[in-house]
Structures are given as C-alpha cells and as structure tokens.
C-alpha cells in the first residue's frame, strides 16, 4: 500500500460563493433562534441572545473574508499561487 503524502492544492476558486452561503445560513439561524426565543424562559433567552451576538460577529468576519477573497480574485488569483 502506498500513501500519497502530497497535500492537495489550495483551491480558492469558489470561496466567495461558499462564504456567501455561510452568511445566508447563519442569518437564517439567527432568525430561527429569534422565533424560538419567544417560547424560552429567561435563562434560555439569554443564552440564545448571546449565541446570536456571536453569530453576528461571525457574519461580520465572513463578510470581511468575502471582501478579501473577492479582491484576490480581481487581482488575478491563480490556484497555482497557493500550492
């Protein structure tokens, strides 16, 4: 049995699209959690609110990464540059 220890090349060609999907999914999670909060008690509401704040921070970080990836794409990003 032979093993291929060579790492796969870094394929960033669809990172923007993946990140946009992640932002959309996280926003849906926030909306779902807000609906759930209506039926939660005080302690559970606080946990949900805190988690939603972390989600909002994550969304901001993902949006910044989208900008970085988009800029890299505009600057002629080539897969071979990151192998």
Residue pairs with C-beta under 8 A, 6 or more apart in sequence:
9 79
9 80
9 82
9 83
10 79
10 82
10 83
11 79
12 69
12 72
12 77
12 79
12 82
13 77
13 79
15 65
15 69
16 66
16 69
16 70
16 73
19 62
19 65
19 66
19 69
20 66
22 62
23 59
23 62
23 63
23 66
26 55
26 58
26 59
26 62
27 59
29 55
30 52
30 55
30 56
33 48
33 51
33 52
33 55
34 48
34 52
36 48
37 45
37 48
37 49
40 48
